[in-house]
Amino acid sequence: MGRFSPKTLDLDGKVILVTGGTGSFGRRFIETVLRRSAPRKVIVYSRDELKQSDMQLELREQFDEATYAKLRFFLGDVRDRERLTLALRGVDIVIHAAALKQVPAAEYNPSECIHTNVLGAENVVWASLNNHVKQVVALSTDKACNPINLYGATKLASDKTFVAANNLSGDIGTRFAVVRYGNVVGSRGSVVPLYKRLLGQGATELPVTDARMTRFWITLNQGVEFVLSSLEIMRGGEIFVPKIPSMTMPDLVKAMSPDVGVKIVGIRPGEKLHEMMISADDARATVELADRYVIEPTFVEYPRKPFRGEAGTKDVAEGFSYSSDSNDDWLSEDGLNAMLAEKA
Ligand SMILES: NC(=O)c1ccc[n+]([C@@H]2O[C@H](COP(=O)([O-])OP(=O)(O)OC[C@H]3O[C@@H](n4cnc5c(N)ncnc54)[C@H](OP(=O)(O)O)[C@@H]3O)[C@@H](O)[C@H]2O)c1
């Protein structure tokens, strides 16, 4: 159990559906839930049959027969509202992790990214309301804050869709919240596996786009725990942001391999020098808890008790923003190596 772990969350008997259940996050989330609790059913919802059958083979090895029998593998696209509506019958909790997330691919194929990330989000909202789902947590990214690339812009549109959905829910009472965090060490398509591969091939230099670049870092397990604890404390309409450390990209290279050089290759289209999770404008709606920030909804027409003013919370300072360069928590080499040592 880590610092983001839920305190009393009880998922026993619940039916949980994870969109993007075969992805880096979804896989780890499902393994964690199956290991720790006794849900009635866990449904994977994603498109590619091969990823699903690989996951089936691997989880059958990891779990006993009774636990494995709780799993359902639903082929489907979040763009397909009818299919999603069918998949969500009888579901209590939805974790929405399906997304297109590669910045360059999104720049080149904007409409594909909009269809999956924005229309997909709207479909998740509709299908959840129509099936009287109780709680929905959608995954977001630091790139959604003051976005400069299409991927970030679609995730901001998705965040807004989920936050606003609480106002649509009326007597149904479905509650929607968002979790926003930074780079996941070791997730599919991220820089750490790329560096590992290059080092394995004997590289003497690793590419860094700009020596000043900083990023927020979180492990997959921390991401999963953070989603679980956000599910536990959500009231509807929040964007939950974990307090996590930053590191410069050259320091990341040094921590991964002290003897290797850094090759500056120039900032890529759509890339920021530093990432932000809470802008100064969002800060007015932000409260601070011990392990996270909560951006509270500002347009609330449903019963909701704000976090602001409760014991254990405090207001952030005037003009506060949460950015990877002005963060006061910096990752040391040892800290990064401990994160890298976590099961990939
Ligand atoms: N990885 C990071 O560093 C990071 C950081 C911050 C936030 N996030 C967010 O965390 C979430 C999960 O990321 P991840 O790293 O687990 O991504 P991932 O490994 O790329 O997994 C994406 C999942 O979504 C599914 N998917 C993609 N398009 C779909 C569609 N149209 N319909 C249904 N399923 C679809 C994929 O399976 P199929 O291709 O088979 O459909 C896969 O299961 C995303 O929302 C991402 O934006 C990730």
The ligand as an ORCA input file, in Angstrom:
! r2SCAN-3c Opt
* xyz 0 1
  N       0.732      6.634    -19.996
  C       0.887      7.840    -19.503
  O       2.011      8.333    -19.324
  C      -0.320      8.640    -19.117
  C      -0.144      9.832    -18.403
  C      -1.254     10.557    -18.032
  C      -2.522     10.123    -18.371
  N      -2.680      8.976    -19.106
  C      -4.050      8.565    -19.463
  O      -4.306      7.304    -18.878
  C      -5.199      6.557    -19.703
  C      -4.648      5.163    -19.935
  O      -3.401      5.271    -20.570
  P      -2.517      3.995    -20.874
  O      -1.101      4.402    -20.655
  O      -3.047      2.811    -20.168
  O      -2.775      3.865    -22.453
  P      -2.504      2.589    -23.394
  O      -1.568      1.650    -22.753
  O      -2.199      3.140    -24.751
  O      -3.936      1.879    -23.446
  C      -5.018      2.439    -24.123
  C      -6.175      1.471    -24.041
  O      -7.306      2.054    -24.678
  C      -7.845      1.131    -25.630
  N      -8.457      1.933    -26.672
  C      -7.882      2.806    -27.516
  N      -8.783      3.330    -28.337
  C      -9.987      2.769    -28.001
  C     -11.303      2.897    -28.498
  N     -11.582      3.730    -29.497
  N     -12.275      2.177    -27.923
  C     -12.003      1.323    -26.914
  N     -10.766      1.154    -26.405
  C      -9.783      1.873    -26.956
  C      -6.640      0.306    -26.079
  O      -7.001     -0.975    -26.566
  P      -7.371     -1.221    -28.117
  O      -6.306     -0.520    -28.913
  O      -7.367     -2.684    -28.242
  O      -8.731     -0.638    -28.316
  C      -5.936      0.129    -24.730
  O      -6.578     -0.875    -23.991
  C      -5.421      7.386    -20.966
  O      -6.632      8.078    -20.827
  C      -4.275      8.366    -20.961
  O      -4.644      9.571    -21.609
  C      -1.604      8.206    -19.465
*
